[in-house]
């Protein structure tokens, strides 16, 4: 775009607009690719079942539709947000630099603000980070019966920050993903409900 420099400040404005339009087109292409991939995962696209995709099968295992759809939407939404933020920041800084402004102070300010936001929202970031890996690794999903601490319930929804589950009494539990250090999944293994010991009630009656 060196030919635009001869136009003076008008050429700089045109260059900045070209950068922003290019970034918008790039974002639309990336979003289309992500949406297409999400739809394929939601429908259990056969390409992911091939032997050379065996490494991805834990995240793409064909469970019930609701579970697969939510997992795909969660991952797709995160990828879309990261891509949009990255493209917007890079394109914005390039456009500002093209207009002749010094982006050094802007970069310094963005760094300071980023550090402040990171400290203030570190718990939210931690929840989202762990929620992403819970989804990718398929530790549990919609319809699974899981144990988190002393709480046992069925997963109703799994987001990047919160897991919602309902126990046998009907109580709804909202568990932050960052607070889950150990979880037991009764649906993925060969869990057998323990049978009550008939000896214990008899001993209690004798003692009374």
N, C-alpha and C positions, 0 to 999 in steps of 0.2 A: 504493500500500500504506500510505497515511497512516492508514487506519482501524485498522491493526494496532498503531499506537503507543499507543493507549489501553489495550492489554493489557499494557503494560510490557515487561519482559525477555522474557516468553513470546511477545509479538508480534514482537520482534526475531528470536527463534529461528525463528519461523514464516516471517518474511520471508527470512531467510538460506536456509532450506530451499526456499522457492519459487524463489529465484535459482538454487540448485544444480540443482533439478529442471528448471527452464527451460533451463539450460545443457546438461544431459544430453539433453533433447529436441532442442535445436538441433544438438548434436553428432551424434545419431542421424540427423537429417534430412540434414546435410551429408555424413555418411559414406555414406548411401544414394545420394545424388546422385553422389558420387565413384565408388562401386562400379558404379553403372549406366553412368556415362560410360566407365569402364575396360572394362566388358564390351562396350560398343558399339565401342570402338576395337579391342579384341581380335578382334572378329568382322568388322571392316571395315565398320562401319555406313555405309549409303549416304548419310546426311545430310552426312558429312564430305567427300563427293566432289562436292558441289554447287559451282557457280562462285563463290558468295560466301564459301566457305570455302577458297578457293585459297591464301590466306596460310598456312593450317595444313597444307597438303598435304605439305611437307617432313618434318614430324614424324609424319604419319599415313599415309604412303605404304604401300600394301599389299604388304609383303614377306612372306616365309615366316612361317608361324604362330608358331613359337617366338620369332622376333625381335620380332614385333609384340606378342606376349603379354608378353614380358619388359619391353619399353619401356613398355607401358601399366601394368604392375604397379609399375615403378620410379617413374613419375610419380605414379600414384595413391597409392602408399605415402608419398611425400614430402608430397603435398598433405594426406593424412589426418593425418600427424604434425604438420604445421604448424598445421592447423586445431584439432586436439585440444589442443596446447600453448597456443595463443592463447586458446581458450575457457576452458580450465582456469585460466589465470592471471587473466584478467579476472573470471571468475565467483568465484574464490577471494577476490580482493581486494574485490569488491563485497560478498560475504557477510561477510567480516571487518569491513568498514566498517559494515555494517548492524547487526552485533552490538555496535557502540559502541567498537571498538578503534581506536586511532590507527594508520593504515596508512602514515604518513610514514616512521617508522623502518624498516618492512618494505620499502618501496619503495627506501629508501637501501641497505639490506642486499642486496636483490635486484640492484640496480645494481652494487654492488661485486663480488658473487659472479659476476654475468654478465661483468663485465670480466675477472676472474681466469680464468674458464672460457674466455673468448674468447682470451686470450693462451695458455693452456695447450693448447687444442685448435684453434689457428688452422690447423694443417696439415690436420687432419681436416675442418674446415669448408671449407677451400679445395678439398680433394679432392671433397667432396660437391657444392660449388657448381659446380665445373667439370664433374663427372660429370652433373649435371642438364642443363647446356647441351649437352653432348655428346649426351645422349639426345634433348633437344628438337630440336636442329638436325640430328639424324640424320647425324652425321659418320661414324659407323660403327655396325655392329650385329652380332648373332650371324651367323656364317657368312662375314663379310667377311674378306678377306685385307688386312692393313694393315701399314704400315711405321712403326715407332716407333724413331727413332734408327737403330741398325744392326740391329735385330731385325725380322724379317719373320715373320708368323704369321697363323693363322686365329683369329678371335675366338670363344671358347667361351662367355663370359658377360660382361655389362657391368653393373656395379653403380654406385652413386653414388660409391663410394670407389675401387674396384679394377676394372681391366679384366684379364681372364684370357685368354691366347692361347697357342696351341701352334704351335711352329715345325716346319719340315720334318723335323727330326731327332726329333720327338716330345717335346721339352722343353716344360714348362709354364712360361709367364712370367706373373708377377703385376706389373702396372704400375699405380702410383698415378696417378689421373687428374690430380692436381695437378702431376705431373712431365711430363705430355705438353704440350709447347709447340708441336710440329709433328707432324702425322700424315699419312701418305699412304694413301689407300684405293684398292687395285688393283681392287676389285670394282665400284665405282661408275663408274669411267671406262672408257676404251678401252685399258687397259693390255695391252701385248704383251710376253710373256716374251722377253728378248733372246736371240738365237741365238749360240752360241759361234763365235768367229772361227776359221775353219779355217787361216788363215795363221799365227797365233801358234804352234800346235803344230809346224807344219812348220819355222818359224824356230828353235824350241827344239831340234829334232832335228838341224838342220844345225849349230847352234852346238856341240852336244855331240859 
